Amino acid sequence: MSGKTKGKTELAGYGKKQKKCRDEQKGFTLVELIVVLVILAILAGIAVPALLGYIDHSKEKKTIQNGQLAYQAATTLTSDQFDQERSSITSEEIIDLAGISGTVIEFASENLSGSKFSYQDANGIIASRRPTDGVWYIDNGTET
């Protein structure tokens, strides 16, 4: 009978040691770390597309601003005050005067205010100016 009691006593003592060891351990379990990683992955999945949208929008805004600069440069080049002898202007002259990179792809030097004016930047984004109301828009149809 004492053998049975001794065995139960040894097991009871073993449980107390295990509990004491667990209480002394520091750190996170594997499950807790996985949960944190999953939460971070979900947050990244939400944030990355939003950031990419902001980047694309800022590129389009920059293209429109450069197009406006190019239009102002073309207006200056075609004005009577700038050069009486000039018969026509080139895209390169407009870009040089505006101090930007890219290409003016559509303009009419004879009637600049009454015609469509389009500018393409180095990324291939095209900004155009409607002759009817002077509104600038990106080639895919979104107006600003």
Protein Blocks (a to p, Z undefined) as FASTA:
>chain_A
ZZmmmmmmmmmmmmmmmmmmmmmpgcddfklmmmmmmmmmmmmmmmmmmmmmmmmmmmmm
mmmmmmmmmmmmmmmmmpmklommlmbdcfklmmmmnopacddfbdcfklmmlpccdddd
fkopacdddfklopacdfkopaZZ
